[in-house]
Amino acid sequence: MNQIERALEIAQILEELYPTTPIPLNHADPYTLLIAVLLSAQCTDERVNKVTPFLFAEADNPYDMIKMEVEEIKSIIRPCGLSPSKSKAIYNLSHILIDEHNGEVPADWQS
């Protein structure tokens, strides 16, 4: 069994065990969820939910996000911790989504 087959099998098992899992991060669409998940590393969901409204007021899509400077993103997300690396990741991820996926978050991880 190769790595992709194994991952698909694990995903199927998890789906059977946990068919409906609530998402504690406030989000409006796949992009804002992706950014919230990125911010949640080493940070509580509660703090992420306090920070994201300020970030998403400035940029709630990859096109607006890349118009911001990394330093601007960093200053907004600072309360989440690890802001230097997270701000670069958000900026770079937004570029990848635009360059490789027409600005959309792929529906699955194989895309």
DRENBAVEX-557432 format. One record per residue (C-alpha): residue number from 1; residue in one letter; y, z, x. Coordinates in nm, 4 decimals, decimal comma, always signed. Each point is the difference from the previous one (the first is absolute). Layout:
REM DRENBAVEX-557432
> NUM  a  Y  Z  X
...
REM end
This chain:
REM DRENBAVEX-557432
> 1  m  +0,0000  +0,0000  +0,0000
> 2  n  +0,3328  -0,1040  +0,1500
> 3  q  +0,3205  +0,1998  -0,0121
> 4  i  +0,1456  -0,1827  -0,3024
> 5  e  -0,3209  +0,0373  -0,2024
> 6  r  -0,0130  +0,3692  +0,0875
> 7  a  +0,3627  +0,0512  -0,1018
> 8  l  -0,0589  -0,1790  -0,3311
> 9  e  -0,3059  +0,2165  -0,0653
> 10  i  +0,1996  +0,3163  +0,0708
> 11  a  +0,2819  -0,1196  -0,2262
> 12  q  -0,2496  -0,0619  -0,2807
> 13  i  -0,1527  +0,3471  +0,0391
> 14  l  +0,3459  +0,1612  -0,0050
> 15  e  +0,0957  -0,2001  -0,3093
> 16  e  -0,3114  +0,1260  -0,1782
> 17  l  +0,0636  +0,3611  +0,1048
> 18  y  +0,3751  -0,0041  -0,0652
> 19  p  +0,0785  -0,2749  -0,2535
> 20  t  +0,3453  +0,1308  -0,0892
> 21  t  +0,1878  +0,1772  +0,2708
> 22  p  +0,3582  +0,1036  -0,0751
> 23  i  +0,2591  -0,1098  +0,2533
> 24  p  +0,2320  +0,2916  +0,0831
> 25  l  +0,2588  -0,2203  +0,1698
> 26  n  +0,2788  -0,1341  -0,2184
> 27  h  +0,0131  -0,3777  +0,0149
> 28  a  +0,0978  -0,3015  -0,2095
> 29  d  -0,2234  -0,2696  +0,1462
> 30  p  -0,2461  -0,0701  +0,2843
> 31  y  +0,2771  -0,0278  +0,2599
> 32  t  +0,1610  +0,3341  -0,0811
> 33  l  -0,3449  +0,1619  -0,0110
> 34  l  -0,0841  -0,1462  +0,3414
> 35  i  +0,3216  +0,1368  +0,1491
> 36  a  -0,0558  +0,3404  -0,1635
> 37  v  -0,3525  +0,0130  +0,1437
> 38  l  +0,1340  -0,0881  +0,3437
> 39  l  +0,2520  +0,2835  -0,0291
> 40  s  -0,2659  +0,2455  -0,1151
> 41  a  -0,1603  +0,0235  +0,3453
> 42  q  +0,0610  +0,3553  +0,1260
> 43  c  +0,2212  +0,0649  -0,3038
> 44  t  -0,0522  +0,1497  -0,3425
> 45  d  -0,0001  -0,2195  -0,3088
> 46  e  +0,2740  +0,2207  -0,1405
> 47  r  +0,2310  -0,0771  +0,2918
> 48  v  -0,0829  -0,3708  -0,0130
> 49  n  +0,0917  +0,0009  -0,3693
> 50  k  +0,3362  +0,1579  +0,0889
> 51  v  +0,0779  -0,2531  +0,2747
> 52  t  -0,1155  -0,3285  -0,1525
> 53  p  +0,2630  -0,0175  -0,2766
> 54  f  +0,2691  -0,0145  +0,2691
> 55  l  -0,1883  -0,2624  +0,1999
> 56  f  -0,0874  -0,2111  -0,3030
> 57  a  +0,3591  +0,0148  -0,1264
> 58  e  +0,0857  -0,1932  +0,3163
> 59  a  -0,3101  -0,2188  +0,0212
> 60  d  -0,2936  -0,0086  -0,2387
> 61  n  -0,1443  -0,3278  +0,1249
> 62  p  -0,0745  -0,1468  +0,3428
> 63  y  +0,2882  -0,2484  -0,0132
> 64  d  +0,2592  +0,2730  -0,0433
> 65  m  -0,1800  +0,2284  +0,2455
> 66  i  +0,0311  -0,2462  +0,2885
> 67  k  +0,3742  -0,0235  -0,0659
> 68  m  +0,0248  +0,3665  +0,0975
> 69  e  +0,0162  +0,1143  +0,3590
> 70  v  -0,2937  +0,2080  +0,1231
> 71  e  +0,2492  +0,2802  +0,0665
> 72  e  +0,1112  -0,0071  -0,3655
> 73  i  -0,3594  +0,0307  -0,1177
> 74  k  -0,0579  +0,2762  +0,2537
> 75  s  +0,2964  +0,2033  -0,1215
> 76  i  -0,1214  -0,0150  -0,3607
> 77  i  -0,3635  +0,0872  +0,0715
> 78  r  +0,0687  +0,2666  +0,2652
> 79  p  -0,1102  +0,2888  -0,2308
> 80  c  -0,3511  -0,1487  -0,0078
> 81  g  -0,0442  +0,0443  +0,3746
> 82  l  -0,1020  -0,2551  +0,2618
> 83  s  +0,3000  -0,2063  -0,1099
> 84  p  +0,0351  -0,2047  +0,3216
> 85  s  -0,3482  -0,1496  -0,0326
> 86  k  -0,0080  -0,0089  -0,3807
> 87  s  +0,3331  -0,1824  -0,0234
> 88  k  -0,1204  -0,2676  +0,2443
> 89  a  -0,3278  -0,0268  -0,1906
> 90  i  +0,1789  -0,0474  -0,3328
> 91  y  +0,2275  -0,2647  +0,1493
> 92  n  -0,2859  -0,1842  +0,1747
> 93  l  -0,2314  +0,0258  -0,3006
> 94  s  +0,2708  -0,1531  -0,2178
> 95  h  +0,0276  -0,2920  +0,2433
> 96  i  -0,3773  -0,0492  -0,0050
> 97  l  -0,0059  -0,0043  -0,3797
> 98  i  +0,2732  -0,2633  -0,0056
> 99  d  -0,1409  -0,2120  +0,2841
> 100  e  -0,3664  +0,0129  -0,0972
> 101  h  -0,0126  +0,0842  -0,3719
> 102  n  +0,3146  -0,1461  -0,1585
> 103  g  +0,1489  +0,3476  -0,0336
> 104  e  -0,2884  +0,1326  -0,2084
> 105  v  -0,2462  +0,2777  +0,0772
> 106  p  -0,3454  -0,1615  +0,0010
> 107  a  -0,2256  +0,1017  -0,2884
> 108  d  -0,2797  +0,0943  +0,2414
> 109  w  -0,0344  +0,0803  +0,3661
> 110  q  -0,1802  -0,3259  +0,0791
> 111  s  +0,3032  -0,2162  -0,0808
REM end
